[in-house]
Amino acid sequence: MSWLWIALLAASVVVLIGAEWPRLSGNLGAQARAKRERARRKQQFKLLKSESEEFAASVERDLSQLPTIEEERDRRR
């Protein structure tokens, strides 16, 4: 009768592994390794603060120089 208990134990291990496989593959698979490597690379990035006021002023200057519909109507008259 010991072979029956061994078979039941083996079946329960197979069922447990089958149930936990998505979680295990997420932590141990090739994709998980790629995610960890990407996270390490991202930690090395530094955020550079730009001069946002100067940028906003240049955008406003560029927008003011664009032709508008009102200007086209004025030209036709």
Residue pairs with C-beta under 8 A, 6 or more apart in sequence:
17 24
25 32
26 32
